[in-house]
Amino acid sequence: MATKGDSLEEARQNLKEAVEGYIESVQQANEEKEFIPRPVPEQVVEKYFRKFN
């Protein structure tokens, strides 16, 4: 999933809204059982968040 905004805060908010919308659509389609998020290695998460701190 990707997003953009005029500021980092706006991009984060847009991403949050996109994820929420996706989850809502999965729930409305009764596809929760098929919705299995893949685990992300902790190292990947740490590397990602270091870019923004």
Backbone as CSV, one residue per row, in Angstrom:
resi,resn,N_x,N_y,N_z,CA_x,CA_y,CA_z,C_x,C_y,C_z
1,MET,0.855,-1.157,0.000,0.000,0.000,0.000,0.903,1.221,0.000
2,ALA,0.537,2.223,-0.751,1.328,3.446,-0.822,0.391,4.646,-0.696
3,THR,0.963,5.749,-0.287,0.181,6.967,-0.134,1.092,8.164,-0.294
4,LYS,0.498,9.325,-0.370,1.288,10.550,-0.422,0.502,11.662,0.249
5,GLY,1.180,12.760,0.488,0.544,13.919,1.099,1.475,15.111,1.005
6,ASP,0.960,16.281,1.308,1.784,17.483,1.267,2.763,17.547,2.434
7,SER,2.526,16.740,3.456,3.423,16.667,4.609,3.476,15.210,5.058
8,LEU,4.450,14.905,5.886,4.561,13.554,6.407,3.323,13.194,7.213
9,GLU,2.841,14.125,7.998,1.642,13.879,8.803,0.435,13.575,7.911
10,GLU,0.274,14.320,6.838,-0.845,14.073,5.918,-0.700,12.701,5.250
11,ALA,0.520,12.329,4.871,0.743,11.016,4.263,0.412,9.909,5.253
12,ARG,0.803,10.089,6.506,0.473,9.093,7.529,-1.032,8.971,7.709
13,GLN,-1.719,10.101,7.747,-3.176,10.078,7.903,-3.838,9.407,6.705
14,ASN,-3.349,9.702,5.510,-3.896,9.073,4.309,-3.686,7.559,4.335
15,LEU,-2.521,7.132,4.801,-2.244,5.702,4.893,-3.170,5.038,5.906
16,LYS,-3.354,5.685,7.041,-4.251,5.146,8.074,-5.659,4.981,7.513
17,GLU,-6.147,5.981,6.795,-7.490,5.912,6.212,-7.580,4.814,5.158
18,ALA,-6.516,4.630,4.382,-6.521,3.580,3.358,-6.587,2.197,4.001
19,VAL,-5.813,1.992,5.058,-5.822,0.702,5.744,-7.189,0.447,6.376
20,GLU,-7.733,1.472,7.026,-9.058,1.317,7.642,-10.109,0.984,6.594
21,GLY,-10.049,1.659,5.453,-11.003,1.382,4.379,-10.878,-0.028,3.849
22,TYR,-9.646,-0.500,3.731,-9.427,-1.871,3.253,-10.008,-2.875,4.245
23,ILE,-9.728,-2.677,5.518,-10.240,-3.604,6.537,-11.763,-3.593,6.553
24,GLU,-12.365,-2.429,6.431,-13.828,-2.339,6.386,-14.382,-3.106,5.186
25,SER,-13.723,-2.985,4.035,-14.218,-3.682,2.843,-14.092,-5.198,3.003
26,VAL,-13.034,-5.660,3.652,-12.873,-7.089,3.923,-14.007,-7.569,4.822
27,GLN,-14.312,-6.786,5.853,-15.385,-7.169,6.776,-16.741,-7.166,6.079
28,GLN,-17.012,-6.163,5.257,-18.302,-6.079,4.574,-18.499,-7.231,3.590
29,ALA,-17.400,-7.712,3.017,-17.478,-8.815,2.061,-17.429,-10.169,2.772
30,ASN,-17.423,-10.147,4.103,-17.338,-11.379,4.898,-16.142,-12.234,4.486
31,GLU,-15.011,-11.596,4.278,-13.802,-12.298,3.855,-12.736,-12.325,4.947
32,GLU,-13.163,-12.191,6.209,-12.178,-12.167,7.290,-11.349,-13.439,7.338
33,LYS,-11.973,-14.576,7.046,-11.238,-15.845,7.108,-10.136,-15.897,6.060
34,GLU,-10.364,-15.260,4.916,-9.348,-15.243,3.863,-8.308,-14.150,4.105
35,PHE,-8.636,-13.222,4.976,-7.741,-12.100,5.265,-6.750,-12.534,6.334
36,ILE,-5.603,-12.997,5.888,-4.578,-13.452,6.818,-3.343,-12.580,6.583
37,PRO,-3.133,-11.590,7.455,-1.961,-10.739,7.251,-0.670,-11.527,7.450
38,ARG,0.295,-11.223,6.627,1.591,-11.877,6.755,2.384,-11.196,7.865
39,PRO,3.049,-11.963,8.708,3.873,-11.347,9.734,5.078,-10.662,9.097
40,VAL,5.450,-9.550,9.659,6.600,-8.801,9.177,7.720,-8.975,10.191
41,PRO,8.904,-9.354,9.739,10.013,-9.499,10.678,10.280,-8.193,11.428
42,GLU,10.589,-8.316,12.695,10.808,-7.137,13.540,11.909,-6.235,12.976
43,GLN,12.914,-6.817,12.371,14.010,-6.024,11.794,13.503,-5.112,10.684
44,VAL,12.571,-5.589,9.897,12.010,-4.790,8.810,11.232,-3.612,9.372
45,VAL,10.437,-3.869,10.410,9.652,-2.805,11.040,10.581,-1.748,11.629
46,GLU,11.615,-2.179,12.341,12.555,-1.234,12.944,13.246,-0.385,11.880
47,LYS,13.681,-1.008,10.817,14.353,-0.270,9.729,13.413,0.763,9.121
48,TYR,12.162,0.381,8.914,11.174,1.286,8.340,10.953,2.496,9.233
49,PHE,10.729,2.267,10.533,10.416,3.374,11.435,11.621,4.267,11.707
50,ARG,12.839,3.735,11.584,14.028,4.585,11.753,14.082,5.670,10.685
51,LYS,13.500,5.420,9.528,13.499,6.419,8.460,12.690,7.655,8.845
52,PHE,11.729,7.506,9.742,10.828,8.598,10.063,11.098,9.226,11.426
53,ASN,12.061,8.725,12.144,12.384,9.279,13.466,13.686,10.016,13.470
